[in-house]
Amino acid sequence: MKILVIEDNPDILQNIVDFLNIHGFITDCAEDGLTGLHLAATQEFEIIILDLMLPGIDGISLCRRLRDDAKIHTPIIMLTAKDSVQEKLIGFEAGADDYLVKPFDLSELKARIDAVLKRGRKIKEKNILQVGDLSFNTTTLEVARAGTPIRMRPIGLKILERLMQASPEVVKKEKLEELIWGEDPCESDALRTHIHALRQSIDKPFYKETIVTVTRIGYKMIDA
């Protein structure tokens, strides 16, 4: 697990890096805002530990640029000697996930890191639908079965998401039609056509059926 530490005090920086390395983390570091911004924007990190007072670019500005300009959502723990409520609010508004006031015990920093990473994993898990060997990332709209990526059309994605959310329960035809077309009427065979196309994408190439027709009621998805 790789962590970026951006801290201009060399003693504090070295203590943090040594401590994290002992606990199995891979660390990269920067002693000024510009270097930190470059590393954060060009490399992948699980978490960023960011000092508030930095030369070049201060921590608040750096955090805002990562969130607003670079669209980077890596969790950020902000370090500062300022402990006022107003300072903390500014940090959170800039996009920080947690706030640790100096001086701090390194074991507390480790606890904060663990807590932030745990929250991030839970959020990530909520975005992944899984039925058997079929997975659907509802954030990136990536679908895969048995590790093989599957290209999907927008309507197929809507149907798939609803069936996977309900699995193994039945979703009524009327509910799927409302999901796709709202209150506008559709042709009687339109839904059947989309279900057929969905089966061609996620079932036929794998020779195992996941979408089951429940006669005169609707459809359900099962673990193949």
N, C-alpha and C positions, 0 to 999 in steps of 0.2 A: 504494500500500500504506500503510495507516494504522497508526501506532504511538502508544500512550499512554505518556508518560513521567511517572512519579510520583516526584518528588525535591524535598526541602525546601531544599536548598542552591541559591540562585538562580544562582550562577556555574556550578556543575556542570550544572544544568538547562539553562541557555542554551547551554553548550558542546555538550551532547548534541543538543539540538534543532537548532542550527545545522549540526552535522555530518550529522545524518540528513537534513535538508532538502537539503543539498548533494548527497547521494547518492540523491535522488529520492523519499524517504519523505515522507508527509504526517504531521505530528505534532500531537498534542494533549497538554496537560500539566496537571499539578496539583502544588501545593506542600504538600498535607496529605492525610492518609489519607481523610478523609470525602469530600473533593472527588474524589479518585482512585477511591474505591469507587463513587460516584455515576456518574462517567463510564464506568467499566468495566462497570457493570451496565446502563447505558441506551444505550450506543452499541456499534457493531461495530468491533473492532480486530483486526489480524492478529497483534499481539504486544504485551505489556505489559512495560515496563521499570520495576521497582519497587524503591525504596530501602527498606532494612530499618528505619531509624530515622526515623519520621515523626511529626509532631504530629497529635493527634486519634485516629488508629488507626495502630498500628505495622504494618510491612510483613507480618509473620508473621500477625497477626490478619486483616489485609485479604485476604491470600492465602487463608486458610482460609475466610473468608466468601464469597469468590468461588467457591471450589470446592465447599464443602459446602452453603451456603445458596442462592446464586444459580445454582448448577450451570453456571458458566461455565468452559469448558475452553480459553480463549485461552492460548497459550504465555506463560509468565512468566519473565523473566530478573531475578533478584534482585541488587541492588547493596548492598554492605555494607563497612564498614571492619573487620569481624570476620572473621578468617580461620581460626578453629579448626575442626577437623573436626566437633565437636559442633554449632557454629552452622550449618554447612553441612547437616548431617543434619536439623536442625530445619526449615531452609528447604525441603529436599526433601520432608520429611514433610508440610509444610503445603501442598504442591502446586506448588512452583517447578520449572521445567524446566531451569534452568541458574543458575549462581551466579558472580558476578564481584566480585572483591575490589578495593576502592579502595586506592590510586589505580590507575587502569588507562588503557591507551592506547585512544583511540577506535577505532583500527583493529581492536583485539581485540574491542571491543563489536560492531563491524560483522560480524566473523567469527562471533561467537556468535549474532548475529541470523540470519545466513545459514544456519548449521548447524541452529538450532532450526526455522526455517521449512522447511528441506529435509526434516527428519524428519517434520514435520507433513504435508507434501505426500505423502510416501510412505505414511503411515498412512491418509490420506484416499483415496489411489488404491487401496489394498487393499480398501476398503469399496465400491468401484464395480465392478460386473460390466458388461461391454460385449460385445455380439455384434452386429456391424453397426450399425444405427441404433437398436438396443434397448439401454437402460441400466437397471440395477437397483442402487439404493443399499441395501445390506444393513443399514445402520445406521438410516436413516429409513424403510425399506421403500417408497421411492418408485420407481415404475416409469414409464418414458417411452419412447415410440418416435417417432423423428423430431421430438423436442422436445415431443410431445403427451403429457400425463400420462395414465396408465391406472390405473383403480381395480381392485384385485385382492382376492380372498378369501384367507384364510390358507392353505388347502391349495394353491391356485394359486401362491402365493408360494413355498411349499416346493418344489413341482415345478419352477417356473421357476428358482429359485436352483440347484438340482442340475443341470438341463440346461445352464444358462449356464456353470457351473463346469466341466462336462465337455466343452463344445463344442470341436471338432466331433465328439467321440467319442460312441458310442452308450451310453445308460444302460439297463440291462436292466429289464424290467418288474418283476421280483422286487425289485430294489433300490429302485425308486420306491414299490412297495407297502410295503416295510419302512420306508421313510422316513416314510410317511404314517400307517400303522396299527401299526407295530411288529410284534410277534409275533401280534397278533390277526388272525384271518382276515377277509377282506373279500369282497364279492360279486364275481363274475368280471368284471362290466362296470363296476365302480365306478371303476377307474383310467381306463378309456376315457372315462367320463363327465366326469371332471375334466380330462383332456387336451382333450376337445372344448370345454369351457368356457374353457380356457386359450387355445385357438386363436381362439375367438370374441373374446377380449379383445385379444390381441396380433397376430393375423394378419389376420382378416377385414376390419377397418376399413382396412387398409393394402394389401390386394390382393397381398401378397407372403408366401409361406410361409416361416416360420423353423423350425417344428416338423415334423420328418419322421418318419413311422412306418417302422420297420425290421421287416418282417413276422416275426412269431413270436419276436422278440428284444426289442424295446423302442423307444426314441425317441431322437432326437438333435436338436440345434439347430444350424442353419447360418446363415451370414451371407447374408441376403437381399439 
